[in-house]
């Protein structure tokens, strides 16, 4: 197994440094042209690939342009437009009701605070963090998606299982100037090398400092299960 650095802070800094060299152009993969499109794309991306979301939002964003458009769209019509997205009925309802609230309580503008964003239907802390970071240039947390969750546990950066607790652990050890980029780096590395089922440890630039490295370790720290 790999040998992590002495402290979690040192481990986190080294992980960021190595992944930045490996993925110098790492950034958000969702496509959007304004804050509303970003919010809707992130809501749709829950348990769905960004690639699929990008395919579907191309036509969606051409059809619905304002919060009023979404708020006034019949549920069945909007759900039908999202039918290739996982949980499309629920997501259509979230989008409609969130846009109603944006129109009624925020003058048609996507809110710019964590409290106001998480008060919108279908918007949790992860979604709010993405919208704040990429829509408002406000970085007050770390987006913990499935890749961040998996890699941070495998790399020994946290033992927590739930995203909000993982985020608190990461915020204490990842340099704050890297909070936004940390997520993108983990996503790129998770897709390219450190997949959930078949991580390619031989090709991994972090293998020598990873306590889950499957060459020697018997346990995947992400799941707690044997390899």
C-alpha positions, -999 to 999 in steps of 0.1 A, spaced: 0 0 0 11 36 -4 24 55 25 5 88 32 24 118 44 26 125 81 -3 149 84 -36 152 65 -27 188 57 5 176 40 -13 148 23 -40 172 9 -14 197 -3 6 170 -21 -25 155 -37 -35 189 -51 0 196 -63 3 163 -81 -32 164 -96 -27 200 -108 4 188 -128 -16 159 -141 -47 179 -151 -36 215 -157 -68 224 -175 -92 209 -150 -125 228 -148 -163 224 -146 -177 202 -174 -213 214 -173 -222 238 -201 -241 270 -193 -242 307 -203 -257 323 -172 -265 317 -135 -300 302 -141 -287 277 -167 -259 268 -142 -284 262 -114 -306 241 -136 -277 221 -150 -265 213 -115 -299 202 -104 -301 179 -134 -266 165 -128 -276 147 -96 -270 110 -102 -267 117 -139 -235 122 -160 -225 157 -170 -223 144 -206 -259 134 -206 -270 167 -190 -251 187 -216 -268 168 -244 -302 176 -230 -298 212 -219 -288 223 -253 -324 222 -265 -338 229 -230 -320 262 -227 -331 272 -262 -368 265 -252 -368 280 -217 -348 312 -211 -361 328 -179 -372 317 -145 -408 327 -155 -405 303 -185 -398 274 -162 -422 284 -135 -451 287 -160 -443 254 -178 -467 226 -172 -452 198 -152 -459 172 -178 -443 194 -206 -411 201 -186 -408 164 -175 -411 153 -211 -383 177 -221 -361 160 -194 -372 124 -200 -337 111 -207 -324 125 -174 -325 103 -142 -355 111 -119 -368 136 -145 -402 139 -129 -388 150 -96 -362 172 -112 -388 189 -133 -408 197 -102 -377 210 -84 -369 233 -113 -404 246 -116 -408 253 -79 -373 267 -75 -380 291 -104 -413 301 -89 -394 311 -57 -367 329 -77 -395 350 -94 -415 356 -62 -388 362 -37 -356 372 -56 -368 394 -84 -360 368 -110 -324 366 -100 -305 335 -88 -296 341 -52 -260 346 -41 -259 333 -6 -257 297 7 -288 302 29 -310 316 1 -298 290 -24 -304 260 -1 -338 273 6 -347 266 -30 -364 233 -38 -340 206 -50 -309 226 -39 -286 212 -13 -252 224 -1 -234 207 -30 -255 224 -57 -253 257 -38 -216 255 -37 -213 250 -74 -236 279 -82 -218 302 -57 -184 293 -71 -191 294 -108 -220 318 -109 -211 343 -83 -173 338 -78 -180 331 -41 -160 302 -26 -171 293 9 -169 255 7 -158 224 -12 -182 206 -36 -184 170 -25 -197 149 -53 -192 111 -56 -157 114 -70 -146 137 -42 -162 114 -17 -145 84 -30 -110 98 -35 -109 117 -2 -116 85 17 -92 64 -4 -64 89 1 -69 90 38 -81 126 39 -112 117 58 -130 88 74 -164 104 72 -191 89 50 -215 118 45 -208 147 21 -213 175 46 -190 159 71 -165 151 44 -166 188 33 -158 200 69 -128 176 71 -115 188 37 -120 225 44 -97 220 75 -68 205 54 -71 216 18 -55 251 13 -85 275 9 -71 288 -24 -76 253 -38 -111 246 -25 -128 251 -59 -101 234 -80 -99 204 -56 -133 192 -68 -125 195 -104 -91 176 -99 -109 148 -81 -135 145 -108 -109 143 -136 -88 118 -117 -118 98 -107 -130 95 -143 -96 89 -158 -79 66 -132 -95 62 -98 -129 48 -108 -153 33 -83 -150 -4 -94 -117 -7 -113 -91 19 -103 -59 18 -123 -34 21 -95 -5 13 -118 -12 44 -137 -20 66 -107 3 95 -98 -9 92 -62 -3 55 -57 28 58 -35 9 80 -10 -24 63 -12 -33 39 17 -59 22 -5 -34 14 -33 -46 -20 -44 -11 -35 -51 -6 -41 -14 -37 -28 5 -64 -53 10 -91 -27 17 -107 0 -4 -110 28 21 -138 44 1 -161 15 7 -144 -2 36 -147 -34 16 -119 -58 5 -107 -52 -31 
